[in-house]
Structures are given as structure tokens and as C-alpha cells.
Amino acid sequence: MHGTRIGCAGWTIPRDVSARFDSEGSHLERYARVFNAVEINSSFYRPHQPATYERWAASVPDGFRFAVKLPRTITHDAKLRGIEPLLAQFAGEAGALGPKLGCVLVQLPPRLDLDAGAARDLFAALRSHFPCLLACEARHGSWFTEAASTLLREAGVARVIADPPAGEPGPYVATAETAYIRLHGSPRIYYTSYGPERLAQVHAYMALQKDAWCIFDNTASGAATANALDLQQLFR
């Protein structure tokens, strides 16, 4: 599974799959013995102390990586403008993950259209703080033009492959060597479980990539963990 990372948005272990995890340790410790990646979404809603990130990093094996979602104060409230103090605070917090920080995820609001100057400034500032993968899940049609693809490519930012897609008018266009897939659940977002046929399609796509992350965000019904286990099994 070199170059392949599979995990969930959070490390909850639902009861119906708990037998597939060790019983000892915290939920994160148990989760990280099975998966090699997780997405921290709580950082979008509220800050976490550096000590919290340090504790999480100490709970997982060396090869494990965290993706951390950029706070909504930057993406939704400030709309990418005047954000350096907020970004510096976030970097001081999430940076405590050290080498186990694998990705910073930028999810933009559906009504935020592309402001090329603000976008370039954001990505340059993120790059100055974080040496890891940067991934962007934009949800306004203006972020899927040829000009937007060029901007993301020049900034070294991976365009997220989202299911269901939002704002994307045509076929997916990659902007980085690393693929970052977020499966939210479809047709019912956050709830629907993915069946064998869809997971086989995801596996086939990931197998062709040099590096690929797949994060299951259909957590509301507890489907994410079982789906991640099933996808993981396809790589074995």
C-alpha cells in the first residue's frame, strides 16, 4: 500500500465493526493500528491546543498521517482575506503534529467564487507554514475553469475529488501528482454507504496513482469505517 492512504473523517469506531480493532488503548490508538490516515474535521469548527495535537501525534505509529481541515474562520468568515493572524494561529496549533501532519485541507463555501489574487495569497501563505500536501475542495463553478486549474497546479495544490461533487461542471481535472478523494456519501450526503461496485471503482483509480488519499466522510450513519475497511481489503 505504498503511497496509498485510507481513513475516515474522525476516528470513531462503530460498534458493528469494533471486533475488527484491538480492544486496548484509546479510540485513536485502536484506529491507527488498522488505518494509516485520518482527517481532523473538528479543527474547522474550533481551535485545538498544540498539546492536544502533540498527544494525538504521540498516539499513532510513525507511518501514520493526519489531514487537518483549515478553520472556517479563514475560509467562510474571512473569505480568504486578511487571514495571516488566523493562519499563524492555526499553524502554531496544527504544526504540533510535526512530521505526522500529512495534509492541510481547504474546504471552501459553495458561494465563494474564485478570487485569483486571494487564492494565490492563501496558498502561498499555507506553503510558507506547512511543508505537507495541500488539498482544496472548492464548491463554486468558477473554481473548475482552466484558469483555476492552472492556478492550483502552479501553487502545487491538489484539487479534491469529491463525491458527490459540488460546483464541478465537467470531468475531474487533476492539479497535483497526489490524489485526495473525499467520499461524503451519495445520494444521501454523510449517510449513504458505498457498495462493492463503487468501492471497486475507487480502488481501480487509486491503484493508478503514484500517491492517493481516500477519506470516507459518510460518518453520520457509521458507514465510513466499514467502507474504509472494505476499500483497504481490496488493496490486499
Phi and psi in degrees as a GROMACS rama.xvg file:
@    title "Ramachandran Plot"
@    xaxis  label "Phi"
@    yaxis  label "Psi"
@TYPE xy
-61.738  129.694  HIS-2
81.0957  0.0781732  GLY-3
-113.669  127.419  THR-4
-125.084  127.964  ARG-5
-128.262  134.735  ILE-6
-170.676  -163.447  GLY-7
-128.77  167.329  CYS-8
-84.4281  88.5113  ALA-9
104.257  161.928  GLY-10
-114.248  29.1881  TRP-11
-62.4195  140.458  THR-12
-116.119  102.784  ILE-13
-63.4683  152.385  PRO-14
-60.0352  -36.2549  ARG-15
-71.137  -12.771  ASP-16
-120.466  8.3277  VAL-17
-62.7832  -26.356  SER-18
-66.8629  -16.1626  ALA-19
-89.1952  6.31867  ARG-20
-124.896  150.611  PHE-21
-57.3481  153.198  ASP-22
-91.2505  -13.4559  SER-23
-94.5366  144.851  GLU-24
98.7628  177.783  GLY-25
-71.083  168.464  SER-26
-57.8558  -41.9318  HIS-27
-65.2443  -42.5088  LEU-28
-61.839  -43.7651  GLU-29
-64.6267  -44.7319  ARG-30
-59.6895  -45.6547  TYR-31
-73.7499  -11.0545  ALA-32
-79.6508  -15.2289  ARG-33
-107.012  -46.1852  VAL-34
-106.24  162.319  PHE-35
-113.36  10.0716  ASN-36
-156.485  154.767  ALA-37
-150.663  152.382  VAL-38
-108.727  126.494  GLU-39
-92.4999  107.272  ILE-40
-93.0465  -21.3558  ASN-41
-62.5787  -24.2922  SER-42
-65.3939  -19.6355  SER-43
-67.6248  -35.0717  PHE-44
-95.7722  -29.9217  TYR-45
-156.659  152.868  ARG-46
-76.2777  155.102  PRO-47
-120.235  145.129  HIS-48
-65.9929  146.759  GLN-49
-51.9313  -37.2447  PRO-50
-62.2009  -31.9359  ALA-51
-67.4911  -46.5927  THR-52
-61.9074  -39.7631  TYR-53
-61.5165  -41.6463  GLU-54
-64.3263  -42.3597  ARG-55
-62.9381  -44.2649  TRP-56
-61.5484  -37.2883  ALA-57
-72.5147  -14.0429  ALA-58
-87.352  -8.24051  SER-59
-121.434  158.087  VAL-60
-64.8406  165.553  PRO-61
-59.3019  -36.0729  ASP-62
-82.3793  -2.45535  GLY-63
-79.3596  145.981  PHE-64
-132.982  142.793  ARG-65
-102.152  139.031  PHE-66
-103.92  134.674  ALA-67
-121.803  130.721  VAL-68
-83.5978  131.875  LYS-69
-62.398  139.316  LEU-70
-60.9374  146.97  PRO-71
-67.3472  -20.5693  ARG-72
-59.8953  -29.2752  THR-73
-86.2467  -48.1901  ILE-74
-83.2209  -40.0492  THR-75
-102.283  -41.5035  HIS-76
-80.8273  -53.7973  ASP-77
-81.8716  -16.3378  ALA-78
52.8298  42.9906  LYS-79
74.4221  8.93568  LEU-80
-113.73  138.466  ARG-81
60.7244  42.8586  GLY-82
-103.298  -2.6568  ILE-83
-57.6143  -42.9217  GLU-84
-61.6531  -40.0259  PRO-85
-65.889  -40.4046  LEU-86
-68.0118  -39.3576  LEU-87
-64.0172  -39.0067  ALA-88
-63.4787  -46.7824  GLN-89
-61.3141  -41.9275  PHE-90
-63.9347  -37.6565  ALA-91
-67.3297  -25.3492  GLY-92
-87.0107  -64.5447  GLU-93
-66.4046  -25.8007  ALA-94
-61.7772  -17.8938  GLY-95
-67.8526  -10.5309  ALA-96
-69.7895  -19.1054  LEU-97
62.4493  -139.817  GLY-98
-67.0999  -9.45962  PRO-99
-86.6483  -0.05926  LYS-100
-81.5864  111.298  LEU-101
-100.972  -21.1511  GLY-102
-160.787  141.744  CYS-103
-107.901  122.447  VAL-104
-100.203  126.59  LEU-105
-107.981  111.875  VAL-106
-109.89  122.57  GLN-107
-101.534  150.592  LEU-108
-68.2527  150.511  PRO-109
-58.2821  -27.567  PRO-110
-94.6876  2.3823  ARG-111
-87.3541  105.712  LEU-112
-81.6076  168.941  ASP-113
-74.3456  118.731  LEU-114
-108.584  102.592  ASP-115
-58.6275  -39.9877  ALA-116
-64.6972  -47.0366  GLY-117
-63.8926  -38.9086  ALA-118
-64.8583  -45.9869  ALA-119
-60.9378  -42.5965  ARG-120
-62.5558  -42.8452  ASP-121
-60.5854  -50.1816  LEU-122
-66.8176  -37.023  PHE-123
-65.3659  -40.7991  ALA-124
-66.4668  -42.0186  ALA-125
-60.7368  -43.033  LEU-126
-64.3287  -32.4816  ARG-127
-70.2971  -25.6036  SER-128
-94.9152  -31.7198  HIS-129
-127.858  124.979  PHE-130
-85.8299  0.255009  PRO-131
-88.4878  -175.941  CYS-132
-60.9438  139.381  LEU-133
-114.537  131.808  LEU-134
-129.342  142.997  ALA-135
-128.102  123.331  CYS-136
-109.302  90.8474  GLU-137
-87.7562  154.743  ALA-138
-135.255  21.3251  ARG-139
-116.8  140.387  HIS-140
-55.2205  -28.7124  GLY-141
-66.2033  -16.8449  SER-142
-84.9931  3.76226  TRP-143
-119.36  17.9146  PHE-144
-82.6035  170.612  THR-145
-62.8299  -37.8959  GLU-146
-64.8426  -39.2222  ALA-147
-66.6347  -40.025  ALA-148
-61.6683  -41.4367  SER-149
-63.1926  -43.0759  THR-150
-60.1357  -48.1073  LEU-151
-62.9478  -42.1623  LEU-152
-63.4591  -44.7156  ARG-153
-66.2879  -31.2181  GLU-154
-83.2801  -6.91074  ALA-155
70.8409  34.6133  GLY-156
-109.468  130.41  VAL-157
-80.0392  126.638  ALA-158
-75.7527  124.913  ARG-159
-66.4877  139.192  VAL-160
-91.6176  107.946  ILE-161
-108.288  141.669  ALA-162
-131.698  120.295  ASP-163
-72.7415  148.257  PRO-164
-72.1556  149.538  PRO-165
-128.276  123.686  ALA-166
81.8444  -6.47311  GLY-167
-85.8333  113.496  GLU-168
-81.5801  -20.2317  PRO-169
-145.431  -159.629  GLY-170
-60.0532  149.098  PRO-171
-63.3788  137.295  TYR-172
-119.697  117.358  VAL-173
-73.8838  148.8  ALA-174
-126.155  2.76019  THR-175
-152.357  164.204  ALA-176
-69.1614  -30.7124  GLU-177
-90.3341  130.749  THR-178
-92.002  138.211  ALA-179
-126.901  112.398  TYR-180
-108.232  131.239  ILE-181
-122.624  114.172  ARG-182
-104.429  103.521  LEU-183
-85.4689  -11.9499  HIS-184
103.281  126.154  GLY-185
-147.829  131.997  SER-186
-83.1897  -22.5848  PRO-187
-92.1641  106.348  ARG-188
-61.0322  136.574  ILE-189
74.9982  -7.528  TYR-190
-118.564  -47.5892  TYR-191
-62.5138  133.609  THR-192
-83.5376  146.961  SER-193
-90.5394  134.194  TYR-194
-85.0443  173.659  GLY-195
-56.7801  -38.7288  PRO-196
-64.7529  -44.3508  GLU-197
-67.7581  -40.2803  ARG-198
-64.9077  -34.7295  LEU-199
-65.3427  -37.0203  ALA-200
-65.0155  -42.9367  GLN-201
-63.3286  -43.8768  VAL-202
-59.5271  -45.3173  HIS-203
-62.4377  -40.665  ALA-204
-66.1384  -47.6325  TYR-205
-62.9232  -34.7021  MET-206
-64.6339  -21.8125  ALA-207
-88.1243  -9.61764  LEU-208
-92.1617  149.293  GLN-209
-66.9139  -45.7879  LYS-210
-138.951  138.628  ASP-211
-153.158  136.24  ALA-212
-107.197  144.246  TRP-213
-134.909  118.065  CYS-214
-115.715  125.815  ILE-215
-91.8604  122.028  PHE-216
-112.003  12.0203  ASP-217
-86.9406  62.2808  ASN-218
-91.0163  -16.9903  THR-219
-62.0238  -31.1773  ALA-220
-102.539  1.42144  SER-221
81.2155  9.51669  GLY-222
-73.504  -24.9027  ALA-223
-57.6519  -46.0194  ALA-224
-66.0359  -43.8749  THR-225
-64.1629  -41.5099  ALA-226
-62.4053  -42.3765  ASN-227
-64.3269  -39.979  ALA-228
-62.7157  -41.6387  LEU-229
-67.2764  -40.408  ASP-230
-66.0261  -42.1326  LEU-231
-56.5895  -41.395  GLN-232
-62.269  -32.8145  GLN-233
-64.871  -28.0478  LEU-234
-80.3173  -8.53556  PHE-235
